[in-house]
Amino acid sequence: MKLIDWFRQKLWFWGYNHIKKSFPEKTRSVIPYNEAVKIGILFNATDPIISATIRDFGNELISDNKKVQMLGFINSTKLNKQVSNTLAISYFSRDDISFLDIPKSNILSYFVDQPFDILINLHFNSSNVLLFLGHMSNASYRIGSYTNDHSFIGSDIMINCNGKEDILDLIEQIKHYFNFIK
C-alpha cells in the first residue's frame, strides 16, 4: 500500500467515526424478502462484467415485483452512464466524493435518504465511500459480504464468502438467506 493511500485510509476512518457521532443511530428492523417492496443495491461498477451480473440480479428482483434502485461506483473521474432496458442504474465517480471518500453530491444524498426495505451491499470492501453510504443508508436493514477489516460498517447481516470475491457466489448466498429471514 502506498504511503498516501495508507494516510488517506487512516484519515477516512477517523473522519467516518467523527461524522458517525453527529448522526442519530438509525432504527433497523428486519423485513422478510416476500414482504419487501423497495430494495436498494449498492455496488462497485468499475468492472463492466460485474456490473452486468449485478444488473441481471436487479432485473430478477424486478421480476419478483420489487421496486429496485441501484447505485454503482465507478472508480474513475470519468463517468460513463449505462442504462439497461428494464432497470435504470445511477452511477457516481470520484468527482462525486471528497479526497477522503466522503460523499458530496446530491445523487448520493438522495440514495442514502431512500427508505429501502432492504439494502444489498454487493461489493467486497472495494471503497470507503460504498461502506460509508451503506452505513448511512435509511434502509430498514442491510445485507452484504463479510471481510476481516472494517467493512462491518455497512451491513446488519454479513455473509462470509470464505475470502472468495465472487459476486455470483455472493448473490446466490444472499438469495439463499432471503428464504430464512422471517
C-alpha positions as CSV (number, residue, x, y, z in Angstrom):
1,M,0.0,0.0,0.0
2,K,1.3,3.4,-0.9
3,L,2.0,5.8,1.9
4,I,-0.6,8.3,0.6
5,D,-3.2,5.6,0.5
6,W,-2.4,4.4,4.0
7,F,-2.6,8.0,5.3
8,R,-5.9,8.6,3.4
9,Q,-7.3,5.3,4.9
10,K,-6.4,6.4,8.4
11,L,-7.9,9.9,7.8
12,W,-11.1,8.3,6.4
13,F,-11.6,6.0,9.4
14,W,-11.1,8.9,11.8
15,G,-13.4,11.1,9.7
16,Y,-16.0,8.4,9.5
17,N,-16.1,7.9,13.3
18,H,-16.3,11.7,13.8
19,I,-19.2,12.0,11.3
20,K,-21.0,8.9,12.7
21,K,-21.2,10.5,16.1
22,S,-23.0,13.5,14.7
23,F,-25.9,11.4,13.2
24,P,-28.5,9.8,15.3
25,E,-28.5,6.0,15.4
26,K,-31.0,4.6,12.9
27,T,-33.6,2.2,14.0
28,R,-33.3,-1.0,12.0
29,S,-35.9,-3.8,11.6
30,V,-35.8,-6.9,9.5
31,I,-38.4,-7.1,6.8
32,P,-38.8,-10.6,5.1
33,Y,-38.0,-10.6,1.4
34,N,-41.5,-11.7,0.5
35,E,-42.9,-8.6,2.3
36,A,-40.2,-6.2,1.0
37,V,-41.3,-3.6,-1.6
38,K,-38.3,-1.3,-2.1
39,I,-34.8,-2.7,-2.5
40,G,-31.6,-0.7,-3.0
41,I,-28.4,-2.2,-4.4
42,L,-25.0,-0.6,-3.8
43,F,-22.1,-1.9,-5.9
44,N,-18.7,-1.2,-7.5
45,A,-19.4,-0.6,-11.2
46,T,-15.8,-0.3,-12.3
47,D,-15.7,-3.7,-13.8
48,P,-18.3,-4.0,-16.7
49,I,-18.7,-7.8,-16.3
50,I,-19.5,-7.5,-12.6
51,S,-21.9,-4.6,-13.4
52,A,-23.7,-6.8,-16.0
53,T,-24.1,-9.6,-13.4
54,I,-25.5,-7.2,-10.8
55,R,-27.8,-5.6,-13.4
56,D,-29.2,-9.1,-14.1
57,F,-29.7,-9.7,-10.4
58,G,-31.6,-6.3,-10.3
59,N,-33.8,-7.5,-13.2
60,E,-34.5,-10.7,-11.3
61,L,-35.7,-8.7,-8.3
62,I,-37.9,-6.6,-10.5
63,S,-39.5,-9.7,-12.0
64,D,-40.3,-10.6,-8.3
65,N,-42.3,-7.3,-8.2
66,K,-39.8,-5.4,-6.2
67,K,-39.0,-1.7,-6.8
68,V,-35.3,-1.6,-7.3
69,Q,-32.9,1.3,-7.2
70,M,-29.2,0.7,-8.0
71,L,-26.2,2.9,-7.3
72,G,-22.9,2.0,-8.8
73,F,-19.5,3.5,-8.1
74,I,-17.1,3.9,-11.0
75,N,-13.6,4.3,-9.6
76,S,-12.6,7.0,-12.0
77,T,-13.0,10.7,-12.6
78,K,-14.8,10.0,-15.9
79,L,-18.3,8.8,-15.7
80,N,-20.0,6.7,-18.4
81,K,-23.7,6.3,-17.9
82,Q,-25.1,2.9,-18.7
83,V,-28.7,2.0,-18.7
84,S,-30.3,-1.4,-19.2
85,N,-33.7,-1.8,-20.9
86,T,-35.6,-2.6,-17.8
87,L,-33.6,-1.0,-15.0
88,A,-32.1,2.4,-14.7
89,I,-28.9,2.5,-12.7
90,S,-27.4,5.6,-11.2
91,Y,-23.7,5.9,-11.3
92,F,-21.2,8.1,-9.5
93,S,-17.5,8.6,-9.7
94,R,-14.6,10.1,-7.8
95,D,-15.9,13.6,-8.9
96,D,-18.8,13.0,-6.5
97,I,-16.7,12.3,-3.4
98,S,-14.1,14.2,-1.5
99,F,-10.4,13.3,-1.2
100,L,-11.4,11.3,2.0
101,D,-14.1,9.4,0.1
102,I,-16.9,11.4,1.8
103,P,-20.0,11.8,-0.4
104,K,-20.6,15.3,-1.7
105,S,-23.2,15.0,-4.5
106,N,-27.0,15.2,-4.4
107,I,-27.4,11.8,-6.1
108,L,-25.6,10.2,-3.1
109,S,-27.6,12.0,-0.5
110,Y,-30.8,11.1,-2.4
111,F,-29.9,7.4,-2.4
112,V,-28.9,7.4,1.3
113,D,-32.2,9.0,2.3
114,Q,-34.4,6.4,0.5
115,P,-36.4,4.2,2.9
116,F,-35.4,0.9,1.4
117,D,-36.9,-2.2,3.0
118,I,-33.6,-3.9,2.1
119,L,-30.2,-2.5,1.1
120,I,-27.9,-5.0,-0.6
121,N,-24.2,-4.1,-0.5
122,L,-22.8,-6.0,-3.4
123,H,-19.1,-5.2,-3.0
124,F,-16.1,-6.7,-1.3
125,N,-14.7,-3.7,0.6
126,S,-14.0,-2.0,-2.7
127,S,-14.2,1.5,-1.5
128,N,-14.6,3.5,1.7
129,V,-17.4,5.5,0.1
130,L,-19.5,2.4,-0.5
131,L,-19.0,1.4,3.1
132,F,-20.0,4.9,4.2
133,L,-23.1,5.0,2.0
134,G,-24.1,1.6,3.3
135,H,-23.8,2.6,6.9
136,M,-25.6,6.0,6.4
137,S,-28.5,4.4,4.5
138,N,-32.0,4.9,5.7
139,A,-32.7,1.2,4.9
140,S,-34.6,-1.0,7.3
141,Y,-31.8,-3.5,7.1
142,R,-28.6,-4.0,5.1
143,I,-27.1,-7.2,3.8
144,G,-23.6,-7.7,2.4
145,S,-20.3,-9.6,2.4
146,Y,-18.1,-10.1,5.5
147,T,-14.4,-9.4,5.4
148,N,-11.8,-9.2,8.2
149,D,-11.4,-5.5,8.1
150,H,-13.7,-2.6,8.9
151,S,-16.4,-3.5,6.3
152,F,-18.7,-4.4,9.2
153,I,-19.7,-0.8,9.0
154,G,-22.1,-1.2,6.1
155,S,-24.2,-4.3,6.8
156,D,-26.5,-5.7,9.5
157,I,-26.4,-9.2,8.0
158,M,-23.0,-10.3,6.8
159,I,-22.3,-13.2,4.5
160,N,-18.9,-15.0,4.8
161,C,-17.6,-15.8,1.4
162,N,-14.5,-17.5,2.8
163,G,-12.2,-15.0,1.2
164,K,-13.6,-15.5,-2.3
165,E,-14.5,-12.3,-4.0
166,D,-17.0,-14.0,-6.4
167,I,-20.0,-11.7,-7.0
168,L,-22.1,-14.6,-8.4
169,D,-21.5,-16.6,-5.2
170,L,-22.4,-13.6,-3.0
171,I,-25.7,-13.1,-5.0
172,E,-26.6,-16.8,-4.6
173,Q,-25.9,-16.7,-0.9
174,I,-28.0,-13.6,-0.5
175,K,-30.9,-15.2,-2.3
176,H,-30.5,-18.3,-0.2
177,Y,-30.6,-16.3,3.1
178,F,-33.6,-14.3,1.9
179,N,-35.6,-17.6,2.4
180,F,-34.6,-17.8,6.1
181,I,-35.4,-14.2,7.1
182,K,-38.9,-14.2,8.6
